[in-house]
Structure formats: structure tokens, C-alpha cells
Amino acid sequence: MKRHLTLFLLQLTASLLVLLNLHGCTEPAVNDVQLVSAPILVRAEAPPPIRQPSTQASNLFTWRNVNIQGMGYVTGLVINPTSPHDVYVRTDVGGAYRFDRNHQTWLPLMDMFDTNFSKGGIGVESVAVDGLKPNRVYAVVNRHNTTFQDGDKQKYKYSGEVLISDDRGMTWEVTGLGKHDVYVGPNQAYRSDTGERLAVDPNKSGLIYFASRRDGLWKKDGNQDWTHVTGLPEVNSLPEYLKDGKDNVDIPGFTFVVFDKGSLRGGITQTIYVGVHGSGVWQSTNGGNSWQNIHGADNPLRAAIASDGTLYVAFGTWGSNGKNTSGSIRKYSNGKWTAITPDGEGRVYSAITVQPNQPKTVMAVADRFVYMSTSGGQKWDKQTMYMGAYDANHPQDKINPTAPGYYQSYASSGAASIVFDPSNPKKVWWTNGWGVASSDDVTTKAPYKWLMNNLEELDLNMVRVPPVPKTQGGADLLSATQDKIGFRHVSRYEVPKKSISPENLTINPAFKWANPDWKVYPIPFPHVAGATGMDYSYNHPNHAAFVGFHQWQGFWGIHGVTTDNGKTWKAFKSVPTEELWKSDKSGKEKAYAIGGQIAMSPTNPKNMVWAPTWGTWTHYTNDGGKTWQLSHNLDYNPPPEPFDEKNNDHLHYQALPKSWSNSISPWLSSYILAADRKDPQGKTFYYFNVDGFYYSNDGGANWHKSQTTNFPGWIIRPTIVSNPTQQGDVWISFARNPEDVNGNPLYRSTDGGKFFRKITSVQTCEFITFGKGKSNLLPYIYIFGRVDNATKDAVYKSEDMGKSWIRISDPDILHFPGMTYIEGDMRRSNLVYVALTGRGIIVGESGQLATDDERM
């Protein structure tokens, strides 16, 4: 389970906050600026299959990404020095990609791995290419390598593995590192500042080294097993190996491996450099047999070697615990270090690159700045990156014409890597937390151009498809995401022009110091934030609402409601609040609803139920969020004995209990709340806690408990789905926890939740949704799971309410790693959306594009 509240965000957004306040937050008059619309970027096309479809191809849907083109950290980029000079990128949760130079599009390389392959989205710690074998590429991932028995459950054990592909990422095999239990942290701190940790000897194929965070340096030569390299510092001796007495998973540890190709002797490279954060740069001059610390500085992050053997190193440490951020750039030649820091040592220099045939032409990055030297670092030119579209919060910032309209000014910040292209000495590639860009001629300082077609790493929580007819202006879909709150997608093929930004959203009073001039957050919403739940009114589908949280300003709750199908959003007039006892029971404090799930009545959009993740207990409103009341459990247990009047749980024994899975973290969306789509009164709601299923028939005020109690226990992502064509027909799926090997049954109730039964035609079900069927009374059902003793999860469609199933996806090609939600379209048959952790939204469809009449 991801989530993007990482050290990077805490560190970077603190500096962004200063920039935001310096630039001001007043929206300018239209006459003062030139408004620039978002360009319609390349329309999304189904990526070419990386393997031929397996059997039953006639039933398979066409699957492609919804066109968003942004967000999610692209933490590293490597280019094969040998033609055709393939470009690969790694991401923190979205797998690896290869760039198709001919079609100017990215090809995802890890969609064939299962949804629990890497505990959710697939983070890649490092990527390496082999210059002697241009089709070969390596990637380091955290994956399930073994299984073990834990009580009555079989579970996965995860550890680092180095994957190898000899067909440019079309297929992958393991190299065997997994059995050594090496820790990798592709979504941890310093993920965008270090590397490459994995490297291949440029003079000998098959000789590879991996510099790990917490387990030192590892080596593999050909068919031999991985071995731990000795003669280097023990990782447990490094600063901050432990934090608060526990393993510190954010430690950078061993950060890079680079080879001096010109030091060939005996068939292998003799001079090797390894970065050890907290110790310095270590060197071997005898092919890795022995090592010495040549230091440089004690915080090396990334390195590059020039054709004349000069070593360039970027150093840096992010400030924390009272320590200031620091960094430098130095070069090492003829046994001597020279400081060549371009812009002071108060910043982290996260990447460095050298032109392949010009040993004195070097470039580096730090946050939103790019530095270039043609004198080996004696003199530097500095370029400020402007990678955003027009941002009303920063009207003076230059506009990048290739940026989608929702790219804000801070799309220029947080640079991760920069690499010279060996096929063109003037071309440079650059990555950051929004994606990949390039310059075709760095000597001109022209703006870099985004290259984002089919690179979809946005982290999705939920997709909703309100059935507003296309002829009446209905959007294809709405999305609830991390980092950008969400989007209204007018067309699934075109990039949205703006993200969701609710009006009049009150700032967190605890962060008044950070936003001294604000009473409400400006538009566009200026920071990273996530929508954790979203719902719409089925009979009034222009009405919808979302809830979520600010990702770094104190987990402050964010929220909004729309009456125009997501074109505009306004914050609720109020949020649920309660006076609750502090954890130390020293007194009471006001608690606010944060994140969680929201459900909206199908007949009365002003009637909503909000089950927060943190803060208050579940509340309901009948006036559109002006006021909120506590929801009660009519089947409550007797008061606890002994009763503690300062225990918030005891005081709420008559309230609808907090849902265990929904209360774990705002980073985890657990779909434990839903409205009955077909209730003519619009007052029926459904809810799930680990102790059972609940239903309300009075708009969320009072709840009864289901008679069925034998549901799977301690599942973090249950999903309640109501049949929009039949009152009281409610289904619930239980996605496997990331560590669980085996799936769970699918359950159905036809009496409004009083009793449930298992669907025997389904072996296991991770997620379920409804979509338009052949008639208005018989919808299609889509599930992600297994039927007919299948051994891999796939998307199936039922045209007869679950009696039989048709497989519509091929798990050998697309296995939906990190799935979080699935949603059908009730306007058009054979159209379904899948939300993923770090792979955006994938849409599956069959047949010709719908006409307007079909979308009614």
C-alpha cells in the first residue's frame, strides 16, 4: 500500500510553501494575464501488445490508459549507450517504462505482474542497461518471493529482487536476489535523489552490482548466485540506521555504483566507485577485490564518469531534526577531489550527467534549477525550469506550452534525474515528480518539452461515472486521486484541462503560520491533496461529492460538492466535528472529519453520509453539509464494563462503530459505505465494519446490523456495490490484503443487507461493479477475480447476473498491478474503468465508439 506522504513531500513542499507565499495567492484579473488553454496532447491509443493475446481473444476488451499524462515520481532514467539507445525510466509506484522513439510514446513494461506482486503498485528502485547487449535491461523491485503460513492464512514474504529482460522489457525473469532477503525501498526517502544503485560492468555482460539501502553491496557474475561484497562499511554503522530504536527504512545507505570503462584489464573493469551515504565514496582499483574510502563528502547521492575517467558526484542530505539541508558537487581526478558546486551548499543536488564524448561538459539539477558547465565545473550556467501551465496563484511564472492545463507552477520543482542522450550530444532528458521532459538543444536554454504520452503514474483511489447523458454535457468519468484531488474527464481520450479545486475550503488553523494571508485555500488548490472517497446522486447525477485530506498540512480534511457534473466544486458549509478526549486524557479537543468515504442519496443530493478515516465518528446530513449529526447503531452492545468516561470508544458505544479498515490511514481508501441506487425514497445506505454489515433506512441516522456475520475478517479493502436497477440488491467483495496469497468469495444480499449468500459461480473476487447491459432491467456485472478454477486474476463480465462469466482481459498481458477500484458505465454497455496504484486509470471497451444515442 502506497502512500505519497513521503519525506520528499514533507521536505519539498516546505520549500514550495515559501515560494507560494512569496509569489502571492491573489487571482489576477483576466485582463492582466494571457490565459492559455491546455493543449490537446496526443490522444491515447491502446499501447501495442507486448505479447500476442492468449486464448479467447474474441471476447477480450481493448484496454488502454485514460489520458491524464502526469503526476507520480519518475525517480530515474537510463539510456543504453548502444543503438537504438533505448530510454528507460523507473517510477516509485508505477513500474518501469521504455520510450518508443518512433511513435514518441511510453510503453509500460510491468503490467503483466499481478495486483499483489509488489504490495500494490510496483515501485522500481533502480534500472540498468547493458551496453554490450542492447536488448538487455535490469530492474530492482520489491516483490513476493516466498510464502509462509500464518494461522489459517497463507501469506507472501516480500523482499528485493533484480529482474532481467533480454527483450527490452517485454518479459522478465528473476536473477535470484530475492532469497537473500535484501531490503529495497523504491517509494522511500531519497528515492529520487540516488542512483543508479544497479550497474552492469560495461566491459563484461552479466557482471552486475547492486547498492542496497540497508544490506550493503551485492554482486552477481553470470550464472553465479548473488554474493555480498565485503570490505565496505557495515550498513548498521551508518548514521540513522535506526530511528527511535526501529529500523529506518528511509536510510539512503549505498546509493550508486559506477564503472570507469577505460580501466579494462583481464576482461573486467578494474576501477569501480560506490556511494555510501554517511561514509563517503568508496573506490576499487582491482575489479572489486578490495575497497578504500576516498571520501569526497560523507553524503554521496549520484555519480557519472566522463570518458577521460573523471568522476563527478552529486552530494546531499535533506534537513531534518534541526539539521539544515546541505549538498555539493565535486569531481575526482588523478587522486584528487575538487569542489565545483555551482550554487552554494544549502541545497541537495539530486543528479549529475556527463556528455559521452565531451568529458568537460557536465550538467546537474537541484529542485527547479538546471546547471550546465563546459569547463568541467569551473564555470556554470543556470537555467530556471518553467514546466507549468498558467497558474493563477503564480501569474508571473512563464508558461510551458507543452504542459497540460492542470500542471501548476510547482511542476517545475523536485527534479530527480538528468541524462545526456548518447544519440544526440545536444539532447538531454529530465525527470521529476510530474513526469519526463527533454530538451533537443540544451545550448539554447529553450524550455524543455514534456514527453508524457502513455506515461500514466497517477495514484488512483476511485473512479465514478455519473450517468449524465453525453448529449447533455456529461463527462466520461470523474476520478478521485492522490496528489491532485481528482479530475473531471470530459473525454477518456483527452487530457483534462484542470483538476478538482473546491471553492471556500477553509485552511487548517494549525497551519495559519504557513498561510498567513489565507482564510480559504486559493484556486487552483495550491498543494498536494488526495480525494479518498467520491459519490454521486444516481437520479440526479449532476450532483456529486468528495472527501479527502491535505497530504502534508496536518492531514486536514478536504471536501467538495458539485451540482454541474464536476465542472465546479464548493466546499461543504461545515464538516462533522466532536469534542473528544485527548489520547492522554488530559482534556478534550475538537476533532474534525478527515478523509474516508462519502455516500449520496440517489433521490436527495442533500442527504449524505460521511464515514471519516480519522477524527469523528460517522455523521449524516440532510441539508447538503450545512449541519451534520452523529449516526447511531440500533443494535448496539451493552455499555463496556468498567465504563471509562474519558474513553472515546466507550462514550460512543451507541454510535455506528468506526470501520476498522476505513480507520487505518487516509492513504488507504476502503470502500465501506454506499447508497442504495434504486431505493425510491433514497434513504437506504450500507456500511461495513470488521464486525459485520450494517444498513440504514432513514438516511443514515440509525443503523441495523446484518444477520450474516461470517464475512472474511481483517480485510483492508472491502467494496460495497449497489445494483442500480434493483432495490435492496447489494454486493460486497473483499480484495486480498497485499500479503494474502488467496482471495475471498463474493457476497450478495437481495433483501437490503439483512442476509448475504456467497456467489458460487465465482471462485474469488477482488472488486465488483455494474454497467449498462442489454436492457435497463438487466445490467452487466464486472468483477476482477477468478472463475472456473483460474489461477490468475482477470476481469470478467456477466450478462446474466452472475450465473455465467466471460473473461474480457488477458492476465498474461495485463494483470492490473495495484488495482484499487473498478467502475462500469451505466450509459453504454461494454465500457469499464479500472483504478490503479501508480498506473492511473485503465479503460476497457468493446465494439465501436458509442454514439450520443447510445450514451443516453
Secondary structure in CASP SS format (residue, H / E / C, confidence):
PFRMAT SS
TARGET T0000
AUTHOR 0000-0000-0000
METHOD secondary structure of the structure
MODEL  1
M C 1.00
K C 1.00
R C 1.00
H C 1.00
L C 1.00
T C 1.00
L H 1.00
F H 1.00
L H 1.00
L H 1.00
Q H 1.00
L H 1.00
T H 1.00
A H 1.00
S H 1.00
L H 1.00
L H 1.00
V H 1.00
L H 1.00
L H 1.00
N H 1.00
L H 1.00
H H 1.00
G C 1.00
C C 1.00
T C 1.00
E C 1.00
P C 1.00
A C 1.00
V H 1.00
N H 1.00
D H 1.00
V C 1.00
Q C 1.00
L C 1.00
V C 1.00
S C 1.00
A C 1.00
P C 1.00
I C 1.00
L C 1.00
V C 1.00
R C 1.00
A C 1.00
E C 1.00
A C 1.00
P C 1.00
P C 1.00
P C 1.00
I C 1.00
R C 1.00
Q C 1.00
P C 1.00
S C 1.00
T C 1.00
Q C 1.00
A H 1.00
S H 1.00
N H 1.00
L C 1.00
F C 1.00
T E 1.00
W E 1.00
R E 1.00
N E 1.00
V C 1.00
N C 1.00
I C 1.00
Q C 1.00
G C 1.00
M C 1.00
G C 1.00
Y C 1.00
V E 1.00
T E 1.00
G E 1.00
L E 1.00
V E 1.00
I E 1.00
N C 1.00
P C 1.00
T C 1.00
S C 1.00
P C 1.00
H C 1.00
D C 1.00
V E 1.00
Y E 1.00
V E 1.00
R E 1.00
T E 1.00
D C 1.00
V C 1.00
G E 1.00
G C 1.00
A E 1.00
Y E 1.00
R E 1.00
F E 1.00
D E 1.00
R C 1.00
N C 1.00
H C 1.00
Q C 1.00
T E 1.00
W E 1.00
L E 1.00
P E 1.00
L C 1.00
M C 1.00
D C 1.00
M C 1.00
F C 1.00
D C 1.00
T C 1.00
N C 1.00
F C 1.00
S C 1.00
K C 1.00
G C 1.00
G C 1.00
I E 1.00
G C 1.00
V E 1.00
E E 1.00
S E 1.00
V E 1.00
A E 1.00
V E 1.00
D C 1.00
G C 1.00
L C 1.00
K C 1.00
P C 1.00
N C 1.00
R C 1.00
V E 1.00
Y E 1.00
A E 1.00
V E 1.00
V E 1.00
N E 1.00
R E 1.00
H E 1.00
N E 1.00
T E 1.00
T E 1.00
F E 1.00
Q E 1.00
D E 1.00
G C 1.00
D C 1.00
K E 1.00
Q E 1.00
K E 1.00
Y E 1.00
K E 1.00
Y E 1.00
S E 1.00
G E 1.00
E E 1.00
V E 1.00
L E 1.00
I E 1.00
S E 1.00
D C 1.00
D C 1.00
R C 1.00
G C 1.00
M C 1.00
T C 1.00
W C 1.00
E E 1.00
V E 1.00
T C 1.00
G C 1.00
L H 1.00
G H 1.00
K H 1.00
H H 1.00
D C 1.00
V C 1.00
Y C 1.00
V C 1.00
G C 1.00
P C 1.00
N C 1.00
Q C 1.00
A C 1.00
Y C 1.00
R C 1.00
S C 1.00
D C 1.00
T C 1.00
G E 1.00
E C 1.00
R C 1.00
L E 1.00
A E 1.00
V E 1.00
D C 1.00
P C 1.00
N C 1.00
K C 1.00
S C 1.00
G C 1.00
L E 1.00
I E 1.00
Y E 1.00
F E 1.00
A E 1.00
S C 1.00
R C 1.00
R C 1.00
D C 1.00
G C 1.00
L E 1.00
W E 1.00
K E 1.00
K E 1.00
D E 1.00
G C 1.00
N C 1.00
Q C 1.00
D C 1.00
W C 1.00
T E 1.00
H E 1.00
V C 1.00
T C 1.00
G C 1.00
L C 1.00
P C 1.00
E C 1.00
V H 1.00
N H 1.00
S H 1.00
L C 1.00
P C 1.00
E C 1.00
Y C 1.00
L E 1.00
K E 1.00
D C 1.00
G C 1.00
K E 1.00
D E 1.00
N C 1.00
V C 1.00
D C 1.00
I C 1.00
P C 1.00
G C 1.00
F E 1.00
T E 1.00
F E 1.00
V E 1.00
V E 1.00
F E 1.00
D C 1.00
K C 1.00
G C 1.00
S C 1.00
L E 1.00
R E 1.00
G C 1.00
G C 1.00
I E 1.00
T E 1.00
Q C 1.00
T C 1.00
I E 1.00
Y E 1.00
V E 1.00
G E 1.00
V E 1.00
H C 1.00
G C 1.00
S C 1.00
G E 1.00
V E 1.00
W E 1.00
Q E 1.00
S E 1.00
T C 1.00
N C 1.00
G C 1.00
G C 1.00
N C 1.00
S C 1.00
W C 1.00
Q E 1.00
N E 1.00
I E 1.00
H E 1.00
G C 1.00
A C 1.00
D C 1.00
N C 1.00
P E 1.00
L E 1.00
R E 1.00
A E 1.00
A E 1.00
I E 1.00
A C 1.00
S C 1.00
D C 1.00
G C 1.00
T C 1.00
L E 1.00
Y E 1.00
V E 1.00
A E 1.00
F E 1.00
G E 1.00
T E 1.00
W C 1.00
G C 1.00
S C 1.00
N C 1.00
G C 1.00
K C 1.00
N C 1.00
T C 1.00
S E 1.00
G E 1.00
S E 1.00
I E 1.00
R E 1.00
K E 1.00
Y E 1.00
S E 1.00
N C 1.00
G C 1.00
K E 1.00
W E 1.00
T E 1.00
A E 1.00
I C 1.00
T C 1.00
P C 1.00
D C 1.00
G C 1.00
E C 1.00
G C 1.00
R C 1.00
V C 1.00
Y C 1.00
S C 1.00
A E 1.00
I E 1.00
T E 1.00
V E 1.00
Q C 1.00
P C 1.00
N C 1.00
Q C 1.00
P C 1.00
K C 1.00
T C 1.00
V E 1.00
M E 1.00
A E 1.00
V E 1.00
A E 1.00
D C 1.00
R C 1.00
F E 1.00
V E 1.00
Y E 1.00
M E 1.00
S E 1.00
T C 1.00
S C 1.00
G C 1.00
G C 1.00
Q C 1.00
K C 1.00
W C 1.00
D E 1.00
K E 1.00
Q E 1.00
T E 1.00
M C 1.00
Y C 1.00
M C 1.00
G C 1.00
A C 1.00
Y C 1.00
D C 1.00
A C 1.00
N C 1.00
H C 1.00
P C 1.00
Q C 1.00
D C 1.00
K C 1.00
I C 1.00
N C 1.00
P C 1.00
T C 1.00
A C 1.00
P C 1.00
G C 1.00
Y C 1.00
Y C 1.00
Q C 1.00
S H 1.00
Y H 1.00
A H 1.00
S H 1.00
S C 1.00
G C 1.00
A C 1.00
A C 1.00
S E 1.00
I E 1.00
V E 1.00
F E 1.00
D E 1.00
P C 1.00
S C 1.00
N E 1.00
P E 1.00
K E 1.00
K E 1.00
V E 1.00
W E 1.00
W E 1.00
T E 1.00
N C 1.00
G C 1.00
W C 1.00
G C 1.00
V E 1.00
A E 1.00
S E 1.00
S E 1.00
D C 1.00
D C 1.00
V H 1.00
T H 1.00
T H 1.00
K C 1.00
A C 1.00
P C 1.00
Y C 1.00
K E 1.00
W E 1.00
L C 1.00
M C 1.00
N C 1.00
N C 1.00
L C 1.00
E C 1.00
E C 1.00
L C 1.00
D C 1.00
L E 1.00
N E 1.00
M E 1.00
V E 1.00
R E 1.00
V C 1.00
P C 1.00
P C 1.00
V C 1.00
P C 1.00
K H 1.00
T H 1.00
Q H 1.00
G C 1.00
G C 1.00
A C 1.00
D C 1.00
L E 1.00
L E 1.00
S E 1.00
A E 1.00
T E 1.00
Q C 1.00
D C 1.00
K E 1.00
I E 1.00
G E 1.00
F E 1.00
R E 1.00
H E 1.00
V C 1.00
S C 1.00
R C 1.00
Y C 1.00
E C 1.00
V C 1.00
P C 1.00
K C 1.00
K C 1.00
S E 1.00
I C 1.00
S C 1.00
P C 1.00
E E 1.00
N C 1.00
L C 1.00
T E 1.00
I C 1.00
N C 1.00
P H 1.00
A H 1.00
F H 1.00
K C 1.00
W C 1.00
A C 1.00
N C 1.00
P C 1.00
D C 1.00
W C 1.00
K C 1.00
V E 1.00
Y C 1.00
P C 1.00
I C 1.00
P C 1.00
F C 1.00
P C 1.00
H C 1.00
V C 1.00
A E 1.00
G E 1.00
A E 1.00
T E 1.00
G E 1.00
M E 1.00
D E 1.00
Y E 1.00
S E 1.00
Y C 1.00
N C 1.00
H E 1.00
P E 1.00
N E 1.00
H E 1.00
A E 1.00
A E 1.00
F E 1.00
V E 1.00
G E 1.00
F E 1.00
H E 1.00
Q C 1.00
W C 1.00
Q C 1.00
G C 1.00
F C 1.00
W C 1.00
G E 1.00
I E 1.00
H E 1.00
G E 1.00
V E 1.00
T E 1.00
T C 1.00
D C 1.00
N C 1.00
G C 1.00
K C 1.00
T C 1.00
W C 1.00
K E 1.00
A C 1.00
F C 1.00
K C 1.00
S C 1.00
V C 1.00
P C 1.00
T E 1.00
E E 1.00
E E 1.00
L E 1.00
W E 1.00
K C 1.00
S C 1.00
D C 1.00
K C 1.00
S C 1.00
G C 1.00
K E 1.00
E E 1.00
K E 1.00
A E 1.00
Y E 1.00
A C 1.00
I E 1.00
G C 1.00
G C 1.00
Q E 1.00
I E 1.00
A E 1.00
M E 1.00
S C 1.00
P C 1.00
T C 1.00
N C 1.00
P C 1.00
K C 1.00
N C 1.00
M E 1.00
V E 1.00
W E 1.00
A E 1.00
P C 1.00
T C 1.00
W E 1.00
G C 1.00
T C 1.00
W C 1.00
T C 1.00
H E 1.00
Y E 1.00
T E 1.00
N C 1.00
D C 1.00
G C 1.00
G C 1.00
K C 1.00
T C 1.00
W C 1.00
Q E 1.00
L E 1.00
S C 1.00
H E 1.00
N E 1.00
L C 1.00
D C 1.00
Y C 1.00
N C 1.00
P C 1.00
P C 1.00
P C 1.00
E C 1.00
P C 1.00
F C 1.00
D C 1.00
E C 1.00
K C 1.00
N C 1.00
N H 1.00
D H 1.00
H H 1.00
L H 1.00
H C 1.00
Y C 1.00
Q C 1.00
A E 1.00
L C 1.00
P C 1.00
K C 1.00
S C 1.00
W C 1.00
S H 1.00
N H 1.00
S H 1.00
I C 1.00
S C 1.00
P C 1.00
W C 1.00
L C 1.00
S C 1.00
S C 1.00
Y E 1.00
I C 1.00
L E 1.00
A E 1.00
A E 1.00
D C 1.00
R C 1.00
K C 1.00
D C 1.00
P C 1.00
Q C 1.00
G C 1.00
K C 1.00
T C 1.00
F E 1.00
Y E 1.00
Y E 1.00
F E 1.00
N E 1.00
V C 1.00
D C 1.00
G E 1.00
F E 1.00
Y E 1.00
Y E 1.00
S E 1.00
N C 1.00
D C 1.00
G C 1.00
G C 1.00
A C 1.00
N E 1.00
W E 1.00
H E 1.00
K E 1.00
S C 1.00
Q C 1.00
T C 1.00
T C 1.00
N C 1.00
F C 1.00
P C 1.00
G C 1.00
W C 1.00
I C 1.00
I C 1.00
R E 1.00
P E 1.00
T E 1.00
I E 1.00
V E 1.00
S E 1.00
N C 1.00
P C 1.00
T C 1.00
Q C 1.00
Q C 1.00
G C 1.00
D C 1.00
V E 1.00
W E 1.00
I E 1.00
S E 1.00
F E 1.00
A E 1.00
R C 1.00
N C 1.00
P C 1.00
E C 1.00
D E 1.00
V C 1.00
N C 1.00
G C 1.00
N C 1.00
P C 1.00
L C 1.00
Y E 1.00
R E 1.00
S E 1.00
T C 1.00
D C 1.00
G C 1.00
G C 1.00
K C 1.00
F C 1.00
F C 1.00
R E 1.00
K E 1.00
I C 1.00
T C 1.00
S C 1.00
V C 1.00
Q C 1.00
T E 1.00
C E 1.00
E E 1.00
F E 1.00
I E 1.00
T E 1.00
F E 1.00
G E 1.00
K E 1.00
G E 1.00
K E 1.00
S E 1.00
N C 1.00
L C 1.00
L E 1.00
P E 1.00
Y E 1.00
I E 1.00
Y E 1.00
I E 1.00
F E 1.00
G E 1.00
R E 1.00
V C 1.00
D C 1.00
N C 1.00
A C 1.00
T C 1.00
K C 1.00
D C 1.00
A E 1.00
V E 1.00
Y E 1.00
K E 1.00
S E 1.00
E C 1.00
D C 1.00
M C 1.00
G C 1.00
K C 1.00
S C 1.00
W C 1.00
I E 1.00
R E 1.00
I C 1.00
S C 1.00
D C 1.00
P C 1.00
D C 1.00
I C 1.00
L C 1.00
H C 1.00
F C 1.00
P C 1.00
G C 1.00
M E 1.00
T E 1.00
Y E 1.00
I E 1.00
E E 1.00
G E 1.00
D C 1.00
M C 1.00
R C 1.00
R C 1.00
S C 1.00
N C 1.00
L E 1.00
V E 1.00
Y E 1.00
V E 1.00
A E 1.00
L E 1.00
T C 1.00
G C 1.00
R C 1.00
G C 1.00
I E 1.00
I E 1.00
V E 1.00
G E 1.00
E E 1.00
S C 1.00
G C 1.00
Q C 1.00
L C 1.00
A C 1.00
T C 1.00
D C 1.00
D C 1.00
E C 1.00
R C 1.00
M C 1.00
END
